[in-house]
Amino acid sequence: MEEFWIDFLKGMLKPVAATAVVLLAVALSFFQRLGLEWEMIYAIARAFLQLSVIGFVLQFIFSQKNSGWILLAYLFMVSVAGYTAGQRAKHVPRGKYVAGASILVGTAITMFLLVVLNVFPFTPRYIIPVAGMMVGNAMTVTGVTMKKLRDDIKIQTNLVETALALGATPRQATLQQVKRALVIALSPVVDNAKTVGLISLPGAMTGLIMGGASPLEAIQLQIVVMNMLMGASTVSSITSTYLCWPAFFTKAYQLETKVFSTE
């Protein structure tokens, strides 16, 4: 146990030394009078604490053979992601639940396919990092989709109400708004896939290379990662549009005015 703590403290020397670049950012913020100094320090201190705690938690989970720990960690990540995405789309009723359910559906389907196709073994060492990447991306995309859809319907209320008056279903009346929200939310994921390796080396690939893996092995994993991120993000964002409708419309197929009356 003593050796573990010695190795841990030695390993933390580099992260502590890397805070020098944060101090540079803090200094620049001070001289430019941005007022972000304490927020930067708080963010880095929080990240340091969170990652340290997560490191110990993962160390424990990786040593367990019970698959229940995988599901527990996964559901925790989905819960946090759903809450965060719901905060972005705060004007969407029950937005946190809609976001959480959408993220759960998108990432669960993608992860299930990866395990069934034997791309990754169902072990904590593989599933938890993979799930974390998928949940993180799905969280961002879902939050943007929900917020953009609600805002577009609010801006184009007259068009939507006209379509409804002519007998259109909520799906038909908001088809253009849904498409626009999905395109805007998914564009960064698609653009990232187009430019991966040309502009920057992604985190998974960089980590493997720095860990001693060959570039070819790193590329193979990164291709898998890009595929799963696009799949999970697309399913999650589309699911969120379907789950938003019950809150946007009444049972009589009319816009729920209280949803669109707030800024």
Secondary structure by P-SEA (a helix, b strand, c coil): caaaaaaaaaaaaaaaaaaaaaaaaaaaaaaacccaaaaaaaaaaaaaaaaaaaaaaaaaaaacccaaaaaaaaaaaaaaaaaaaaaaaccccaaaaaaaaaaaaaaaaaaaaaaaacccccccccaaaaaaaaaaaaaaaaaaaaaaaaaaaaaaaaaaaaaaaacccccccaaaaaaaaaaaaaaaaaaaaaccccccccaaaaaaaaacccaaaaaaaaaaaaaaaaaaaaaaaaaaaaaaccccccccccccccccccc
